[in-house]
């Protein structure tokens, strides 16, 4: 008999979930998790909106464009006081044209105008019997004032002397009449003598009135003639003055000097020739940009836009708020300026729409730095034309594929 006895009981394995059951449970959890994530992603994609934009590229320009500085008349460049890139203020002198011709002509016309104005003032005082008063522009010329004052006093003195002599004769006749009248009544003298004295007295009064009236009439007629000549002289003087002032060319606005065409002193400047340009700085800034014809359908004036200046990193400094101000009514084409690679999103030979975007705030203020949008800077314009969900964005390739499969 063996010392080892067989155990009649079988080996019992503890009951519990098997490995296969654990794997199935894990897979089930994973599937449900992925399903919930997918559903959440679909819900998010269907509800989260993305902005639809139309993009164009261009450059910053002032709303009033560059001001071309020209000379009204031909002349010689006498002095150039600015250089390209200089900042100038309104009415600052930019250059001078030699006034060798315009100066003497203007001064001659002005002297004639002042002389005629002084004569007109004197004749008016004589015609109306008022005190002599000269206009302000005449008072600045003492020699003319003195000459016309002397003429006024001399003519008035001559009149007064003549009137005094006539008045003295009139008094003499009056005395003779007062002495003769009693004698005639007494019969000592003839009545004819009395009538003769009375006639002389009346004639003297008539002469005195006639002399004064002639003085006033002559002054009045001469004054009318001088006023007519003065009006023509005034117009001629203003024209000469305008030509003379234009020999000193000033800046019409605050801006930056650009494109100086002539820098040689003594060079001949032709009438109407462009000398230089002024780019305004204190002006509304626009971005002149180009967009594809296929993207213009949803553009409308006053749509919000963002201007990204290529001179400043958008991620660091951000963009400028703007609004769409103008859309060209038709496509434009520039065959002489074909698009260079990377210069614009449109082909200028194929056609494009020109848009103008008005910058609302011309300054970027980031990190304590104030960065200004200045004319000539290149920029990208993004105009918000609508919204779409992420799901619509993801389904668009499928829609395009479906459309492509339907083609013959």
Order of alpha helices (4+ residues) and beta strands (2+ residues): alpha-beta-beta-beta-beta-beta-alpha-alpha-alpha-alpha-beta-beta-beta-beta-beta-beta-alpha-beta-beta-beta-beta-beta-alpha
